[in-house]
């Protein structure tokens, strides 16, 4: 469950007296409203449909973006304002001093600096659009009939304290989103874990490095399904000779990285861990950094036209991340007509995901390794006491110092617009920037030792130009041209068009490391660990020599043609769900692929665990078996699928253990578990389960339900729901009794692999039990049962013991709020555990529930009950280690569901977002689409004027 950012000084109870305003006003206005908008070049008509989605008809790009800015401000201004303050390191100026630690860190990282540098790098036409959009925002704020959203009343702020919107504000919001999808500090986390494993191994007599790489922190996924089978032999060759250098160099960790550098890095990570908002944002393994898409060729569809499904997984907040819009330009003098519909980020121009009348597209995160952490040697200035140089080889390189001052809103003092300068620790008063690190910062320094972070997003980039091109793209070549501008925020892109083409492309600028490219092996530490900033090892990004089309990064990058991609594959479908797209990690070694021209083909140390991709591909293959075809309705059913693939893989081991325990001659302790009545009942339930996860509650939301009239669950749904509960708790216990139980006693309790890796480790042990008898490559026995009759008996004892413990846990005080201590398994309904709260930064009355017309499951069980679970297609995941009544809640998932069929004569598309268009808690459009989202329903994507007119609810006429 994600953590809410709490602002303890906000007088939220005052909200009851806040007048209705902001985005609510238009829905109560006359059907046709005339608005004067100075700066327009021509009249603009904005039609609001029954979902309050604006369809903006303009004669040129300038005007359509100006009115989009007006609409965003009208409906989502607090969301926009919050995001620009957060990204700029100025959130305290909005919400108060409790978030100064967030501001200090984001000022240090420097997204605002990168946005300011980026503006001048954009094309002239792009800069015109950014200014037009900003003018639209400011026009709304300047309108005497407009009012600020209710949050400002609680913050004691008026329009006088709201800064004017600028183009840089839009760019920094875009950078914040891309940053959250591509930046991480995994290098630090993995370095500390490896050091701990090596130290533990030396003390206890096992191979700590092997335990780390081969058993605990595995790169190989749980499920091996890839997007492009056979891609690697075309792009790179695999060689086992590369395996030894990776492992052997990692053994030298404490010789390469000094204790002082490790201490500085540790202090920095501890600082970030104490800031939940920032930790969640940059945690590379965090749930929710994902998405699904799949696209089916017309040869495999009932209509003969390609169909694309896309559901990006982001935080499920209130208001939603996305804002729906439809932009129509009659005939721009320079660029011609445009008709594009989809979703935008409030605060930025263009549509990020969508469809025009020729193509549609979606994307998932591709977690490419575009961040490196360096241990730096610093030279101090004796006068200022601040670092003045870094040491690189035999040279000193000057550090850039940027003075910082901070201000905060004094919320709660009864004075309006009271924003004052505040005192911060001395180290926060100046930012240290290392030009060699792509203008990356020194994030922490103690004496002459510092930690710097190099990242592809620190300097000028032009990712918003991608969406300017997509809006008018007519074919694959246009789409590929747009991708050359998507410089960071790495994505896997899906594509379909009315000509029948389907495609997959990867976008981002991936730096080439000098050791991997020139030596063909890591030098010092691999790139996913802390690296040597002094150049004692070849750890630098290579300077650019072969600039690629549209390239902004001043370092060598992997050419676009070598990145994962395919057009019109022979199977007639493509899918991606953040898993390894081409298989570089399937052998558990991300560094043993060789580029055709030499050098290591390295993308990342690891990916999503493959369960969603595996399920999607299995469902598609089943639908196409024996000549079957897929329809739009079939795509929607796949998008709603909530069967847990890990359960399909691991449940047979439970059933086999139970069968072995019942066999004649089974060991006494094993047979006792099989004879346990509760275990026997649970096994019977699991044997007949289809691995789906219905809520089992009348008040629960399941696919296909009528959200306005929820029905009692059937007996079959209840049985499946109970099985989902029992298995999900067992999953946590099996990991605790194998992986965790053998790492904690040797001092590695603080360095456990994340739950995805631990689960993959459990599967690896079980799948290879016949040859390894439960022992890892390190020699550690993970099925350690003293006195067991055999390794097989020990395995089965732990499997069934974990099931018994799961039942005991469900009947314990830890789950009393859900099950009141009951031992009746029929009471273990999944919906009592699997819940969601759509959180607002202020919490309380802004959250859903209780806002938006939705209710908590009970006073003790916050949130809405919903089907789903760990790594299901209809993403709604939680930690695989979950073991408490609130541990199975989720806070991220499909932030937009889209299904589009691209026929030559028309676009037949549908989408939905989890909430509503308005952020105003009093608005009827605050949560107007949430019920449909919760039950996997959609609304049509209105693309033609006739469709819009048929659903017209109100009109705004804008005049210059």
Secondary structure, DSSP 8 states (H G I E B T S, - for coil): -------TT--GGGGGG--S-TTHHHHHS-SEEEEE-TT-SS-EEEEEETT--EEEEESSHHHHHHHHHHHHHHHHHHHHHHHHHHHHT-THHHH-GGGHHHHHHHHHHTHHHHHHHHHTTS-HHHHHHHHHHHHHHHHHHH-TT----HHHHHHT--GGGS----HHHHHHHHHHHHHHHH---HHHHHHHHHHHHHHHHHHHTS-HHHIIIIIIS--S-SS---SSTTHHHHHEEE-THHHHHHHHHHTTHHHHS-HHHHHHHHHHHHHHHT-HHHHHHH-TT-TT-EEEEEEE-GGGBSSSSEEEEEEEEEE-BSS-SEEEEEEEEEEETTTEEEEEEEEEETTS-S-SEEEESSEEEEEEE-----EEEEEEEEEE-TTT-SEEEEEETTEEEE-EEEE--EEEE-TTSS-TT-EEEE---GGGGEEEEEGGGTSEEEEEEETTEEEEEEETTSS---HHHHHHHHHH--SHHHHHHHHTT--SS-EEEEEEETTS-EEEEEES--B-BHIIIIISS-SSS-TTS-EETTSSSS-SB-B-SS--TT--SSB-B--GGGSSEEES-TTSEEEESSS-SS-TTTTS-TT-EEETTSSB----S----SHHHHHHHHHHHHHHGGG--B-HHHHHHHHT----HHHHHHHHHHHHHHHHHHSTT--HHHHHHHH-HHHHHHHHHHHT--S-----STT-B-TT--TTS-----HHHHHHHHHHHHHHHHHHHHHIIIIIHHHGGGT-GGG---HHHHHHHHHHHHHTHHHHTTB-TTS-BSS--TT-SSHHHHHHHHHHHHHHHHHHHHTSGGGHHHHTT---GGG--GGGTSEE-BB-TT-GGGSBTTGGG---SBTTB-SEEBS--TT-SS-----TT--STTTT---EEES-EEEEEE-SS-EEEEEE-SS-S---TTSTTSSTTHHHHHTT--EE---SHHHHHHTEEEEEEEE-
